[in-house]
Amino acid sequence: MNRIVDVSEHNGNIDWTKVKASGIVGAIIRCGYGQDQTGQDDKNWLRNVSECERLGIPYGVYLYSYAKTTGAVRGEINHALRLLKGHSPAWPVYFDSEQPGTQGVARANAKAFCDAMVAHGYKAGIYASTSWYKNYIGQTWGYSLWIASYGSKSAGVNGIDMWQYTSKGSIPGIPGYVDVNYVYKNLGGTAKPVQKPNSTQTTTAKPTDESWKGDKRYYLENTRVGAWQKAMNIANSAPNHRILLKSISYGRDRRTTVSRLSDGLDAHSETYMALQSCLIMRDGQII
C-alpha cells in the first residue's frame, strides 16, 4: 500500500532525496496556519515545496485552521491562496480542522475553504480526526477526505482518500518522528524527477524551412506577383521611389510600406515575398 508523509516546520530540514528513495510516494506540506499574516506562514513551506517540485515528488498542501467564526475563514482562504501562488500541487489543498473552539463552525468553514480552493483552480479536501469529522463535519460535498486515527486497524470512516495512521513514523531523511499516511486513491501526479538542463550541452533549434526565400520562381508563380509588379511600377514612377526602396531595404516602416504597396498582404511569408520583390525589382522588372 502506498504511503505518504505530512510535514511542517516542526519536522526540521528534510532531506527530500532520501525521503523519495525510501519509497514514500508523496507529501502533504503545511503552508501555514490561521490568518493571512506572514508571521503565520510555515517557516519551511518554501523549502519543502521547492524540494518536492525539484525532485518530482507529488504533493498536496494543508492549512491549519483557527477560525472561530464563518467570517474569519476568509482570512485563512486568502492565506492559503497567497502561499499557493506560483505553485501547482497535483494533490488537494486540505482544510485542517481540529482546533478546540472551532467546532461550531467546522462544517461551514470546511465547505467554504474547499469551495474557494476549487474556484481558484486547485483540488480541495478536509482533514480531521475520526471523532471530529463524525461529530462536527459529517459530510464531504465530494471533496477529498483525509482522516487521522491512531492505534486502530482502520480510520473508522468510509470513503476516505487517506488515513493518517501514526504520528510516530520513522522515515529516512526526516529528523525524529513524522506523520505517515496510507493512500487509498490515485490523487494524480508522478514521482518522476525534474531533469536539470546540462550546462555543458547546447540545444540546437530545429531549422526553419526557408528554402522559398530568394527563389524568383516562387514570386513569378505566385498569383499576387502581378499586384507587386503594379505596386513597384507605381513606386518607380513616384518622385520619392528611391527613398521608399531604401526604407524597405533597411527594414524601417515595413508594415506601413508593405500595406501601401501590396494591397493588404497579411501572411508572414507573403509579406516577406513582397519585401523581397521590392528589393529585387528595378524599373518594373525582376532582376
CYANA upper distance limits for C-alpha pairs under 8 A (distance plus 0.5 A):
  1 MET  CA    182 TYR  CA      7.27
  1 MET  CA    183 VAL  CA      7.75
  1 MET  CA    184 TYR  CA      8.36
  2 ASN  CA     24 ILE  CA      7.81
  2 ASN  CA     25 VAL  CA      7.11
  2 ASN  CA    182 TYR  CA      6.44
  2 ASN  CA    183 VAL  CA      6.12
  2 ASN  CA    184 TYR  CA      8.18
  3 ARG  CA     23 GLY  CA      8.43
  3 ARG  CA     24 ILE  CA      6.06
  3 ARG  CA     25 VAL  CA      6.68
  3 ARG  CA     26 GLY  CA      8.03
  3 ARG  CA    180 VAL  CA      7.31
  3 ARG  CA    181 ASN  CA      5.93
  3 ARG  CA    182 TYR  CA      5.17
  3 ARG  CA    183 VAL  CA      6.39
  4 ILE  CA     24 ILE  CA      5.81
  4 ILE  CA     25 VAL  CA      6.13
  4 ILE  CA     26 GLY  CA      5.43
  4 ILE  CA     27 ALA  CA      5.80
  4 ILE  CA     28 ILE  CA      8.15
  4 ILE  CA    180 VAL  CA      6.40
  4 ILE  CA    181 ASN  CA      5.77
  4 ILE  CA    182 TYR  CA      7.06
  4 ILE  CA    183 VAL  CA      7.57
  5 VAL  CA     24 ILE  CA      7.79
  5 VAL  CA     26 GLY  CA      7.26
  5 VAL  CA     27 ALA  CA      5.39
  5 VAL  CA     28 ILE  CA      6.89
  5 VAL  CA    178 VAL  CA      7.55
  5 VAL  CA    179 ASP  CA      6.22
  5 VAL  CA    180 VAL  CA      5.13
  5 VAL  CA    181 ASN  CA      6.53
  6 ASP  CA     27 ALA  CA      5.90
  6 ASP  CA     28 ILE  CA      4.93
  6 ASP  CA     29 ILE  CA      6.25
  6 ASP  CA     30 ARG  CA      8.12
  6 ASP  CA    178 VAL  CA      7.87
  6 ASP  CA    179 ASP  CA      6.17
  6 ASP  CA    180 VAL  CA      7.15
  6 ASP  CA    181 ASN  CA      8.24
  7 VAL  CA     11 ASN  CA      6.71
  7 VAL  CA     27 ALA  CA      7.85
  7 VAL  CA     28 ILE  CA      6.93
  7 VAL  CA     29 ILE  CA      5.72
  7 VAL  CA     30 ARG  CA      6.75
  7 VAL  CA    178 VAL  CA      7.57
  7 VAL  CA    179 ASP  CA      7.65
  8 SER  CA     12 GLY  CA      8.25
  8 SER  CA     29 ILE  CA      6.69
  8 SER  CA     30 ARG  CA      5.62
  8 SER  CA     31 CYS  CA      8.27
  8 SER  CA     42 ASP  CA      7.24
  8 SER  CA     44 ASN  CA      7.17
  8 SER  CA     45 TRP  CA      7.71
  9 GLU  CA     13 ASN  CA      8.28
  9 GLU  CA     42 ASP  CA      6.53
  9 GLU  CA     43 LYS  CA      6.20
  9 GLU  CA     44 ASN  CA      5.44
  9 GLU  CA     45 TRP  CA      7.82
 11 ASN  CA    174 ILE  CA      7.25
 11 ASN  CA    175 PRO  CA      6.89
 11 ASN  CA    176 GLY  CA      7.78
 11 ASN  CA    177 TYR  CA      8.21
 11 ASN  CA    178 VAL  CA      7.42
 12 GLY  CA     44 ASN  CA      8.24
 12 GLY  CA    174 ILE  CA      8.08
 12 GLY  CA    175 PRO  CA      7.15
 13 ASN  CA     44 ASN  CA      8.08
 13 ASN  CA    174 ILE  CA      8.00
 13 ASN  CA    175 PRO  CA      8.21
 14 ILE  CA     48 ASN  CA      8.07
 14 ILE  CA    173 GLY  CA      6.20
 14 ILE  CA    174 ILE  CA      5.54
 14 ILE  CA    175 PRO  CA      7.56
 15 ASP  CA     19 VAL  CA      7.02
 15 ASP  CA    173 GLY  CA      5.01
 15 ASP  CA    174 ILE  CA      6.98
 16 TRP  CA     20 LYS  CA      6.59
 16 TRP  CA     51 GLU  CA      7.07
 16 TRP  CA     52 CYS  CA      7.58
 16 TRP  CA     55 LEU  CA      8.32
 16 TRP  CA    173 GLY  CA      6.83
 17 THR  CA     21 ALA  CA      6.74
 17 THR  CA     55 LEU  CA      7.76
 17 THR  CA    173 GLY  CA      7.96
 18 LYS  CA     22 SER  CA      6.64
 18 LYS  CA    172 PRO  CA      6.29
 18 LYS  CA    173 GLY  CA      5.42
 19 VAL  CA     23 GLY  CA      7.70
 19 VAL  CA     24 ILE  CA      6.75
 19 VAL  CA    171 ILE  CA      7.15
 19 VAL  CA    172 PRO  CA      6.14
 19 VAL  CA    173 GLY  CA      5.76
 19 VAL  CA    174 ILE  CA      7.70
 20 LYS  CA     24 ILE  CA      6.04
 20 LYS  CA     25 VAL  CA      7.33
 20 LYS  CA     26 GLY  CA      8.40
 20 LYS  CA     57 ILE  CA      7.78
 22 SER  CA    171 ILE  CA      7.74
 22 SER  CA    172 PRO  CA      6.94
 25 VAL  CA     57 ILE  CA      7.52
 25 VAL  CA     58 PRO  CA      7.72
 25 VAL  CA    191 ALA  CA      7.29
 26 GLY  CA     57 ILE  CA      6.06
 26 GLY  CA     58 PRO  CA      5.41
 26 GLY  CA     59 TYR  CA      5.94
 26 GLY  CA    191 ALA  CA      8.21
 27 ALA  CA     57 ILE  CA      7.99
 27 ALA  CA     58 PRO  CA      7.16
 27 ALA  CA     59 TYR  CA      5.21
 27 ALA  CA     60 GLY  CA      6.82
 28 ILE  CA     59 TYR  CA      5.94
 28 ILE  CA     60 GLY  CA      4.97
 28 ILE  CA     61 VAL  CA      5.55
 28 ILE  CA     62 TYR  CA      7.20
 29 ILE  CA     45 TRP  CA      7.55
 29 ILE  CA     48 ASN  CA      7.63
 29 ILE  CA     49 VAL  CA      7.65
 29 ILE  CA     59 TYR  CA      7.55
 29 ILE  CA     60 GLY  CA      6.70
 29 ILE  CA     61 VAL  CA      5.20
 29 ILE  CA     62 TYR  CA      6.61
 30 ARG  CA     42 ASP  CA      7.03
 30 ARG  CA     45 TRP  CA      7.03
 30 ARG  CA     61 VAL  CA      6.16
 30 ARG  CA     62 TYR  CA      5.29
 30 ARG  CA     63 LEU  CA      6.32
 30 ARG  CA     64 TYR  CA      8.18
 31 CYS  CA     41 ASP  CA      6.66
 31 CYS  CA     42 ASP  CA      5.80
 31 CYS  CA     45 TRP  CA      5.72
 31 CYS  CA     61 VAL  CA      6.95
 31 CYS  CA     62 TYR  CA      6.71
 31 CYS  CA     63 LEU  CA      6.39
 31 CYS  CA     80 ALA  CA      7.43
 31 CYS  CA     83 LEU  CA      7.14
 32 GLY  CA     40 GLN  CA      6.22
 32 GLY  CA     41 ASP  CA      4.68
 32 GLY  CA     42 ASP  CA      4.91
 32 GLY  CA     45 TRP  CA      8.07
 32 GLY  CA     62 TYR  CA      8.13
 32 GLY  CA     63 LEU  CA      5.84
 32 GLY  CA     64 TYR  CA      7.14
 32 GLY  CA     79 HIS  CA      8.14
 32 GLY  CA     80 ALA  CA      7.86
 33 TYR  CA     40 GLN  CA      6.16
 33 TYR  CA     41 ASP  CA      7.07
 33 TYR  CA     42 ASP  CA      7.80
 33 TYR  CA     63 LEU  CA      5.81
 33 TYR  CA     64 TYR  CA      4.99
 33 TYR  CA     65 SER  CA      6.52
 33 TYR  CA     66 TYR  CA      7.87
 33 TYR  CA     76 GLU  CA      8.04
 34 GLY  CA     40 GLN  CA      7.24
 34 GLY  CA     63 LEU  CA      8.01
 34 GLY  CA     64 TYR  CA      6.82
 34 GLY  CA     65 SER  CA      5.76
 34 GLY  CA     66 TYR  CA      5.68
 34 GLY  CA     67 ALA  CA      7.33
 34 GLY  CA     75 GLY  CA      8.09
 34 GLY  CA     76 GLU  CA      6.03
 34 GLY  CA     79 HIS  CA      8.18
 35 GLN  CA     40 GLN  CA      7.69
 35 GLN  CA     66 TYR  CA      8.46
 35 GLN  CA     72 ALA  CA      8.24
 35 GLN  CA     73 VAL  CA      8.43
 35 GLN  CA     75 GLY  CA      5.42
 35 GLN  CA     76 GLU  CA      5.30
 35 GLN  CA     78 ASN  CA      8.44
 35 GLN  CA     79 HIS  CA      6.64
 36 ASP  CA     40 GLN  CA      7.74
 36 ASP  CA     75 GLY  CA      5.96
 36 ASP  CA     76 GLU  CA      6.46
 36 ASP  CA     78 ASN  CA      6.60
 36 ASP  CA     79 HIS  CA      4.56
 36 ASP  CA     80 ALA  CA      8.27
 37 GLN  CA     41 ASP  CA      7.45
 37 GLN  CA     79 HIS  CA      7.66
 41 ASP  CA     45 TRP  CA      7.87
 44 ASN  CA     48 ASN  CA      6.45
 45 TRP  CA     49 VAL  CA      6.53
 46 LEU  CA     50 SER  CA      6.36
 47 ARG  CA     51 GLU  CA      6.63
 48 ASN  CA     52 CYS  CA      6.78
 49 VAL  CA     53 GLU  CA      6.67
 49 VAL  CA     59 TYR  CA      8.42
 50 SER  CA     54 ARG  CA      6.53
 51 GLU  CA     55 LEU  CA      6.60
 52 CYS  CA     56 GLY  CA      6.33
 52 CYS  CA     57 ILE  CA      5.25
 52 CYS  CA     58 PRO  CA      7.43
 52 CYS  CA     59 TYR  CA      7.53
 53 GLU  CA     57 ILE  CA      6.74
 53 GLU  CA     58 PRO  CA      8.19
 53 GLU  CA    194 VAL  CA      7.94
 54 ARG  CA    193 PRO  CA      7.47
 54 ARG  CA    194 VAL  CA      6.14
 55 LEU  CA    191 ALA  CA      8.41
 55 LEU  CA    192 LYS  CA      7.85
 55 LEU  CA    193 PRO  CA      5.07
 55 LEU  CA    194 VAL  CA      6.10
 56 GLY  CA    190 THR  CA      7.40
 56 GLY  CA    191 ALA  CA      5.75
 56 GLY  CA    192 LYS  CA      5.59
 56 GLY  CA    193 PRO  CA      4.72
 56 GLY  CA    194 VAL  CA      5.87
 57 ILE  CA    190 THR  CA      7.42
 57 ILE  CA    191 ALA  CA      5.45
 57 ILE  CA    192 LYS  CA      7.65
 57 ILE  CA    193 PRO  CA      7.78
 58 PRO  CA     89 PRO  CA      7.75
 58 PRO  CA     90 ALA  CA      6.68
 58 PRO  CA     91 TRP  CA      7.58
 58 PRO  CA    188 GLY  CA      8.32
 58 PRO  CA    189 GLY  CA      5.85
 58 PRO  CA    190 THR  CA      6.44
 58 PRO  CA    191 ALA  CA      6.62
 59 TYR  CA     89 PRO  CA      6.25
 59 TYR  CA     90 ALA  CA      6.72
 59 TYR  CA     91 TRP  CA      6.17
 60 GLY  CA     89 PRO  CA      6.01
 60 GLY  CA     90 ALA  CA      7.06
 60 GLY  CA     91 TRP  CA      4.83
 60 GLY  CA     92 PRO  CA      5.66
 60 GLY  CA     93 VAL  CA      6.25
 60 GLY  CA     94 TYR  CA      8.20
 61 VAL  CA     89 PRO  CA      7.88
 61 VAL  CA     91 TRP  CA      8.05
 61 VAL  CA     92 PRO  CA      7.04
 61 VAL  CA     93 VAL  CA      5.10
 61 VAL  CA     94 TYR  CA      6.55
 62 TYR  CA     93 VAL  CA      5.95
 62 TYR  CA     94 TYR  CA      4.93
 62 TYR  CA     95 PHE  CA      6.46
 62 TYR  CA     96 ASP  CA      6.82
 63 LEU  CA     76 GLU  CA      8.27
 63 LEU  CA     80 ALA  CA      7.17
 63 LEU  CA     93 VAL  CA      8.32
 63 LEU  CA     94 TYR  CA      7.01
 63 LEU  CA     95 PHE  CA      6.20
 63 LEU  CA     96 ASP  CA      6.28
 64 TYR  CA     95 PHE  CA      7.14
 64 TYR  CA     96 ASP  CA      5.16
 64 TYR  CA     97 SER  CA      7.26
 65 SER  CA     73 VAL  CA      8.33
 65 SER  CA     76 GLU  CA      7.57
 65 SER  CA     95 PHE  CA      7.40
 65 SER  CA     96 ASP  CA      6.29
 65 SER  CA     97 SER  CA      6.34
 65 SER  CA     98 GLU  CA      8.06
 65 SER  CA     99 GLN  CA      7.38
 66 TYR  CA     99 GLN  CA      6.62
 66 TYR  CA    102 THR  CA      7.27
 67 ALA  CA     72 ALA  CA      5.68
 67 ALA  CA     73 VAL  CA      5.90
 67 ALA  CA     76 GLU  CA      8.10
 67 ALA  CA    102 THR  CA      6.80
 67 ALA  CA    109 ASN  CA      8.45
 68 LYS  CA     72 ALA  CA      7.25
 68 LYS  CA    101 GLY  CA      6.95
 68 LYS  CA    102 THR  CA      5.22
 68 LYS  CA    103 GLN  CA      8.46
 68 LYS  CA    104 GLY  CA      8.16
 68 LYS  CA    105 VAL  CA      7.01
 69 THR  CA     73 VAL  CA      7.47
 69 THR  CA    102 THR  CA      8.14
 69 THR  CA    105 VAL  CA      6.66
 70 THR  CA     74 ARG  CA      8.23
 70 THR  CA    105 VAL  CA      6.76
 70 THR  CA    108 ALA  CA      7.36
 70 THR  CA    109 ASN  CA      6.45
 72 ALA  CA     76 GLU  CA      7.59
 73 VAL  CA     77 ILE  CA      6.70
 73 VAL  CA    109 ASN  CA      6.62
 73 VAL  CA    112 ALA  CA      8.21
 73 VAL  CA    113 PHE  CA      7.64
 74 ARG  CA     78 ASN  CA      6.78
 74 ARG  CA    113 PHE  CA      8.36
 75 GLY  CA     79 HIS  CA      6.60
 76 GLU  CA     80 ALA  CA      6.80
 77 ILE  CA     81 LEU  CA      6.72
 77 ILE  CA    113 PHE  CA      6.44
 77 ILE  CA    116 ALA  CA      7.54
 77 ILE  CA    117 MET  CA      8.26
 78 ASN  CA     82 ARG  CA      6.54
 79 HIS  CA     83 LEU  CA      7.00
 80 ALA  CA     84 LEU  CA      6.56
 81 LEU  CA     85 LYS  CA      6.72
 81 LEU  CA    117 MET  CA      8.22
 84 LEU  CA     88 SER  CA      7.97
 88 SER  CA    122 TYR  CA      8.21
 89 PRO  CA     93 VAL  CA      8.41
 89 PRO  CA    122 TYR  CA      8.10
 90 ALA  CA    123 LYS  CA      8.37
 90 ALA  CA    187 LEU  CA      7.80
 90 ALA  CA    188 GLY  CA      6.35
 90 ALA  CA    189 GLY  CA      5.70
 91 TRP  CA    123 LYS  CA      6.98
 91 TRP  CA    187 LEU  CA      6.21
 91 TRP  CA    188 GLY  CA      7.02
 91 TRP  CA    189 GLY  CA      7.84
 92 PRO  CA    122 TYR  CA      7.22
 92 PRO  CA    123 LYS  CA      4.77
 92 PRO  CA    124 ALA  CA      4.93
 92 PRO  CA    125 GLY  CA      6.28
 92 PRO  CA    144 SER  CA      7.72
 92 PRO  CA    187 LEU  CA      8.47
 93 VAL  CA    114 CYS  CA      8.38
 93 VAL  CA    117 MET  CA      7.65
 93 VAL  CA    122 TYR  CA      7.45
 93 VAL  CA    123 LYS  CA      6.57
 93 VAL  CA    124 ALA  CA      5.20
 93 VAL  CA    125 GLY  CA      6.48
 94 TYR  CA    114 CYS  CA      8.11
 94 TYR  CA    124 ALA  CA      6.24
 94 TYR  CA    125 GLY  CA      4.96
 94 TYR  CA    126 ILE  CA      5.59
 94 TYR  CA    127 TYR  CA      6.61
 95 PHE  CA    110 ALA  CA      6.64
 95 PHE  CA    113 PHE  CA      7.21
 95 PHE  CA    114 CYS  CA      7.69
 95 PHE  CA    124 ALA  CA      8.42
 95 PHE  CA    125 GLY  CA      6.81
 95 PHE  CA    126 ILE  CA      5.40
 95 PHE  CA    127 TYR  CA      6.35
 96 ASP  CA    126 ILE  CA      6.86
 96 ASP  CA    127 TYR  CA      5.27
 96 ASP  CA    128 ALA  CA      6.83
 97 SER  CA    102 THR  CA      8.39
 97 SER  CA    106 ALA  CA      7.08
 97 SER  CA    110 ALA  CA      7.94
 97 SER  CA    126 ILE  CA      7.90
 97 SER  CA    127 TYR  CA      6.58
 97 SER  CA    128 ALA  CA      5.96
 98 GLU  CA    102 THR  CA      8.09
 98 GLU  CA    103 GLN  CA      8.44
 98 GLU  CA    128 ALA  CA      6.54
 98 GLU  CA    129 SER  CA      7.84
 98 GLU  CA    132 TRP  CA      7.43
 99 GLN  CA    103 GLN  CA      8.25
102 THR  CA    106 ALA  CA      6.38
103 GLN  CA    107 ARG  CA      8.49
103 GLN  CA    136 TYR  CA      6.45
104 GLY  CA    136 TYR  CA      7.77
105 VAL  CA    109 ASN  CA      6.32
106 ALA  CA    110 ALA  CA      6.39
106 ALA  CA    136 TYR  CA      6.63
106 ALA  CA    137 ILE  CA      6.62
107 ARG  CA    111 LYS  CA      6.91
107 ARG  CA    136 TYR  CA      6.72
107 ARG  CA    137 ILE  CA      4.92
107 ARG  CA    138 GLY  CA      8.13
108 ALA  CA    112 ALA  CA      6.67
109 ASN  CA    113 PHE  CA      6.46
110 ALA  CA    114 CYS  CA      6.70
110 ALA  CA    126 ILE  CA      7.15
110 ALA  CA    137 ILE  CA      8.32
111 LYS  CA    115 ASP  CA      6.43
111 LYS  CA    140 THR  CA      8.41
111 LYS  CA    141 TRP  CA      8.01
112 ALA  CA    116 ALA  CA      6.69
113 PHE  CA    117 MET  CA      6.86
114 CYS  CA    118 VAL  CA      6.81
114 CYS  CA    124 ALA  CA      5.61
114 CYS  CA    125 GLY  CA      6.76
114 CYS  CA    126 ILE  CA      8.22
114 CYS  CA    143 TYR  CA      7.87
115 ASP  CA    119 ALA  CA      6.64
115 ASP  CA    124 ALA  CA      8.23
116 ALA  CA    120 HIS  CA      6.87
117 MET  CA    121 GLY  CA      7.03
117 MET  CA    122 TYR  CA      5.75
117 MET  CA    123 LYS  CA      7.13
117 MET  CA    124 ALA  CA      6.49
118 VAL  CA    122 TYR  CA      5.39
118 VAL  CA    123 LYS  CA      6.13
118 VAL  CA    124 ALA  CA      6.76
124 ALA  CA    143 TYR  CA      6.44
124 ALA  CA    144 SER  CA      6.86
125 GLY  CA    140 THR  CA      8.46
125 GLY  CA    143 TYR  CA      5.48
125 GLY  CA    144 SER  CA      4.68
125 GLY  CA    145 LEU  CA      6.15
125 GLY  CA    146 TRP  CA      7.78
126 ILE  CA    140 THR  CA      7.92
126 ILE  CA    143 TYR  CA      7.63
126 ILE  CA    144 SER  CA      6.79
126 ILE  CA    145 LEU  CA      5.66
126 ILE  CA    146 TRP  CA      6.53
127 TYR  CA    145 LEU  CA      6.82
127 TYR  CA    146 TRP  CA      5.25
127 TYR  CA    147 ILE  CA      6.32
127 TYR  CA    148 ALA  CA      8.09
128 ALA  CA    132 TRP  CA      6.47
128 ALA  CA    133 TYR  CA      6.07
128 ALA  CA    146 TRP  CA      7.23
128 ALA  CA    147 ILE  CA      5.85
128 ALA  CA    148 ALA  CA      6.63
129 SER  CA    133 TYR  CA      6.49
129 SER  CA    147 ILE  CA      5.84
129 SER  CA    148 ALA  CA      4.93
129 SER  CA    149 SER  CA      6.51
130 THR  CA    134 LYS  CA      6.74
130 THR  CA    147 ILE  CA      6.52
130 THR  CA    148 ALA  CA      6.71
130 THR  CA    149 SER  CA      6.58
130 THR  CA    155 ALA  CA      7.19
130 THR  CA    156 GLY  CA      6.87
130 THR  CA    157 VAL  CA      7.19
131 SER  CA    135 ASN  CA      6.45
132 TRP  CA    136 TYR  CA      6.17
132 TRP  CA    137 ILE  CA      7.69
133 TYR  CA    137 ILE  CA      5.43
133 TYR  CA    138 GLY  CA      6.05
133 TYR  CA    147 ILE  CA      8.48
134 LYS  CA    138 GLY  CA      5.41
140 THR  CA    144 SER  CA      7.61
140 THR  CA    145 LEU  CA      7.30
144 SER  CA    160 ILE  CA      7.69
144 SER  CA    161 ASP  CA      6.69
145 LEU  CA    159 GLY  CA      8.26
145 LEU  CA    160 ILE  CA      5.53
145 LEU  CA    161 ASP  CA      6.05
145 LEU  CA    162 MET  CA      7.30
146 TRP  CA    160 ILE  CA      6.64
146 TRP  CA    161 ASP  CA      6.41
146 TRP  CA    162 MET  CA      5.21
146 TRP  CA    163 TRP  CA      6.43
146 TRP  CA    164 GLN  CA      7.86
147 ILE  CA    155 ALA  CA      6.85
147 ILE  CA    157 VAL  CA      8.16
147 ILE  CA    160 ILE  CA      7.58
147 ILE  CA    162 MET  CA      6.85
147 ILE  CA    163 TRP  CA      5.57
147 ILE  CA    164 GLN  CA      6.55
148 ALA  CA    155 ALA  CA      7.24
148 ALA  CA    163 TRP  CA      6.33
148 ALA  CA    164 GLN  CA      4.98
148 ALA  CA    165 TYR  CA      6.73
149 SER  CA    154 SER  CA      8.02
149 SER  CA    155 ALA  CA      5.86
149 SER  CA    156 GLY  CA      8.19
149 SER  CA    163 TRP  CA      7.71
149 SER  CA    164 GLN  CA      6.76
149 SER  CA    165 TYR  CA      6.04
149 SER  CA    166 THR  CA      8.03
150 TYR  CA    164 GLN  CA      7.97
150 TYR  CA    165 TYR  CA      5.53
150 TYR  CA    166 THR  CA      5.97
150 TYR  CA    167 SER  CA      8.30
151 GLY  CA    165 TYR  CA      7.89
151 GLY  CA    166 THR  CA      8.19
152 SER  CA    165 TYR  CA      8.34
154 SER  CA    163 TRP  CA      8.43
155 ALA  CA    163 TRP  CA      6.45
155 ALA  CA    164 GLN  CA      8.41
155 ALA  CA    165 TYR  CA      8.00
160 ILE  CA    184 TYR  CA      7.94
161 ASP  CA    183 VAL  CA      6.57
161 ASP  CA    184 TYR  CA      5.67
161 ASP  CA    185 LYS  CA      5.83
162 MET  CA    181 ASN  CA      6.90
162 MET  CA    182 TYR  CA      6.09
162 MET  CA    183 VAL  CA      5.08
162 MET  CA    184 TYR  CA      6.38
162 MET  CA    185 LYS  CA      8.01
163 TRP  CA    181 ASN  CA      5.75
163 TRP  CA    182 TYR  CA      5.69
163 TRP  CA    183 VAL  CA      7.16
164 GLN  CA    179 ASP  CA      7.33
164 GLN  CA    180 VAL  CA      6.34
164 GLN  CA    181 ASN  CA      4.64
164 GLN  CA    182 TYR  CA      7.04
165 TYR  CA    179 ASP  CA      8.30
165 TYR  CA    180 VAL  CA      6.94
165 TYR  CA    181 ASN  CA      6.22
165 TYR  CA    182 TYR  CA      7.75
166 THR  CA    179 ASP  CA      6.15
166 THR  CA    180 VAL  CA      6.18
166 THR  CA    181 ASN  CA      7.72
167 SER  CA    177 TYR  CA      7.28
167 SER  CA    178 VAL  CA      6.10
167 SER  CA    179 ASP  CA      4.57
167 SER  CA    180 VAL  CA      7.00
168 LYS  CA    177 TYR  CA      5.19
168 LYS  CA    178 VAL  CA      6.01
168 LYS  CA    179 ASP  CA      6.67
168 LYS  CA    180 VAL  CA      8.24
169 GLY  CA    177 TYR  CA      5.81
169 GLY  CA    178 VAL  CA      5.47
169 GLY  CA    179 ASP  CA      6.35
169 GLY  CA    180 VAL  CA      6.28
170 SER  CA    174 ILE  CA      8.01
170 SER  CA    176 GLY  CA      7.42
170 SER  CA    177 TYR  CA      6.08
170 SER  CA    178 VAL  CA      6.83
171 ILE  CA    177 TYR  CA      8.45
171 ILE  CA    178 VAL  CA      7.87
174 ILE  CA    178 VAL  CA      7.76
211 SER  CA    215 ASP  CA      8.17
212 TRP  CA    218 TYR  CA      7.23
213 LYS  CA    273 MET  CA      7.98
214 GLY  CA    276 GLN  CA      7.61
215 ASP  CA    219 TYR  CA      7.63
216 LYS  CA    220 LEU  CA      6.71
217 ARG  CA    221 GLU  CA      6.42
218 TYR  CA    222 ASN  CA      6.56
219 TYR  CA    225 VAL  CA      6.39
219 TYR  CA    273 MET  CA      7.48
219 TYR  CA    277 SER  CA      7.83
220 LEU  CA    225 VAL  CA      6.53
221 GLU  CA    225 VAL  CA      7.93
224 ARG  CA    228 TRP  CA      7.02
225 VAL  CA    229 GLN  CA      6.65
226 GLY  CA    230 LYS  CA      6.66
227 ALA  CA    231 ALA  CA      6.61
227 ALA  CA    262 SER  CA      7.13
227 ALA  CA    263 ASP  CA      7.97
228 TRP  CA    232 MET  CA      6.60
228 TRP  CA    261 LEU  CA      7.59
228 TRP  CA    262 SER  CA      6.35
228 TRP  CA    274 ALA  CA      7.20
228 TRP  CA    277 SER  CA      7.64
228 TRP  CA    278 CYS  CA      8.23
229 GLN  CA    233 ASN  CA      6.62
229 GLN  CA    284 GLY  CA      6.54
229 GLN  CA    285 GLN  CA      8.24
230 LYS  CA    234 ILE  CA      6.78
230 LYS  CA    284 GLY  CA      8.31
231 ALA  CA    235 ALA  CA      6.69
231 ALA  CA    261 LEU  CA      5.69
231 ALA  CA    262 SER  CA      7.07
232 MET  CA    236 ASN  CA      6.39
232 MET  CA    261 LEU  CA      7.93
232 MET  CA    278 CYS  CA      7.14
232 MET  CA    281 MET  CA      8.05
232 MET  CA    283 ASP  CA      8.36
232 MET  CA    284 GLY  CA      6.51
233 ASN  CA    237 SER  CA      6.70
233 ASN  CA    283 ASP  CA      7.41
233 ASN  CA    284 GLY  CA      5.78
234 ILE  CA    238 ALA  CA      6.81
235 ALA  CA    240 ASN  CA      8.29
235 ALA  CA    241 HIS  CA      5.62
235 ALA  CA    244 LEU  CA      8.21
236 ASN  CA    241 HIS  CA      5.89
236 ASN  CA    242 ARG  CA      8.40
236 ASN  CA    283 ASP  CA      6.82
236 ASN  CA    284 GLY  CA      7.90
237 SER  CA    241 HIS  CA      7.68
240 ASN  CA    244 LEU  CA      6.81
241 HIS  CA    245 LEU  CA      6.66
242 ARG  CA    246 LYS  CA      6.67
243 ILE  CA    247 SER  CA      6.59
244 LEU  CA    248 ILE  CA      6.94
244 LEU  CA    257 THR  CA      8.47
245 LEU  CA    249 SER  CA      6.68
245 LEU  CA    278 CYS  CA      7.62
245 LEU  CA    279 LEU  CA      7.55
246 LYS  CA    250 TYR  CA      6.65
247 SER  CA    251 GLY  CA      6.82
247 SER  CA    252 ARG  CA      5.89
247 SER  CA    253 ASP  CA      7.56
247 SER  CA    254 ARG  CA      8.37
248 ILE  CA    252 ARG  CA      6.56
248 ILE  CA    253 ASP  CA      7.77
248 ILE  CA    254 ARG  CA      6.61
248 ILE  CA    257 THR  CA      7.85
248 ILE  CA    275 LEU  CA      7.46
248 ILE  CA    278 CYS  CA      8.38
248 ILE  CA    279 LEU  CA      8.15
249 SER  CA    279 LEU  CA      7.13
253 ASP  CA    257 THR  CA      6.58
254 ARG  CA    258 VAL  CA      6.33
255 ARG  CA    259 SER  CA      6.56
256 THR  CA    260 ARG  CA      6.74
257 THR  CA    261 LEU  CA      6.66
258 VAL  CA    262 SER  CA      6.05
258 VAL  CA    264 GLY  CA      8.45
258 VAL  CA    265 LEU  CA      7.96
258 VAL  CA    271 THR  CA      7.46
258 VAL  CA    274 ALA  CA      7.43
258 VAL  CA    275 LEU  CA      7.51
259 SER  CA    263 ASP  CA      6.65
259 SER  CA    264 GLY  CA      5.88
259 SER  CA    265 LEU  CA      7.09
260 ARG  CA    264 GLY  CA      8.16
262 SER  CA    274 ALA  CA      7.21
265 LEU  CA    270 GLU  CA      6.96
265 LEU  CA    271 THR  CA      6.54
266 ASP  CA    270 GLU  CA      7.53
266 ASP  CA    271 THR  CA      7.08
267 ALA  CA    271 THR  CA      6.61
268 HIS  CA    272 TYR  CA      6.81
269 SER  CA    273 MET  CA      6.69
270 GLU  CA    274 ALA  CA      6.59
271 THR  CA    275 LEU  CA      6.87
272 TYR  CA    276 GLN  CA      6.63
273 MET  CA    277 SER  CA      6.41
274 ALA  CA    278 CYS  CA      6.80
275 LEU  CA    279 LEU  CA      6.80
276 GLN  CA    280 ILE  CA      6.69
277 SER  CA    281 MET  CA      6.49
277 SER  CA    286 ILE  CA      8.06
280 ILE  CA    286 ILE  CA      6.47
280 ILE  CA    287 ILE  CA      6.28
281 MET  CA    285 GLN  CA      5.76
281 MET  CA    286 ILE  CA      4.97
281 MET  CA    287 ILE  CA      6.33
282 ARG  CA    286 ILE  CA      7.11
282 ARG  CA    287 ILE  CA      7.46
